[in-house]
C-alpha cells in the first residue's frame, strides 16, 4: 500500500505489517483513503478527530447554504393607500432578506374588465422598490389574477451575512453599553418631570 504520514507527507509503498507498526508507534489509526488506487492509499490519522472535523464542516456548510424562497403578496386593484404602504413594507422586507416576491393582483367582478388598473399598480410597486429589486417576470394575466415576480438585487447569502453582522454589532453594542437604555429612560423621566412653580411674591400693604 501507499502510505501517507500524519502531516500529509509521503512515506512510500510499505507492506501492511509495517503500516500497522507505524500506526501503533504514532498512536494513530490506519485509514484507507483511496481503495480503488493501485496500490491502495492509506493514511495515518486520528480518525475520531477527523470525523468530528468533517461533521463540523458539513454543519457550517448547511448553516451558510442559501435556499431560494419565493414569498407571495396579494393586492386588490383599488387598494387603500394605507394598505398599499403596509404591503409595500412587507415586499421591502422580503427583498432585503434576499427573497423573491410573487405579486398577485386579484380582480373581482367588474374589475376583470379593467386589467390596466392592476398593471399600473404593479408598475408602481416595482418603481417604489427598484433600489432593492427588479422585475424578474413581467406582469401577465392568469385567469382572474395578474402576476409579477420581483427578484432581489442582493443574493440570499449576502443578505444572510449582513443580517448576522448586524446582529453581532447589536450584541456588541449592548454588551459595551449595558446602561445606555436605562440612562436614556431616566433622562426622559427627568425631562418629563414638571418644574416647580415659582414662589409667589408677598403682597404689598
GIGI-V841250 format. One record per helix or strand. SS is the DSSP state (helix for helix, strand for strand). FROM is the first residue (numbers start at 1). LEN is the number of residues. Records with the same first field share a line. If there is no record, write none. Layout:
SS = FROM-LEN ; FROM-LEN
This chain:
strand = 2-3 ; 10-4 ; 29-6 ; 41-5 ; 70-7 ; 100-7 ; 133-10 ; 145-8
helix = 16-11 ; 47-18 ; 81-16 ; 109-5 ; 115-14 ; 156-21 ; 180-13
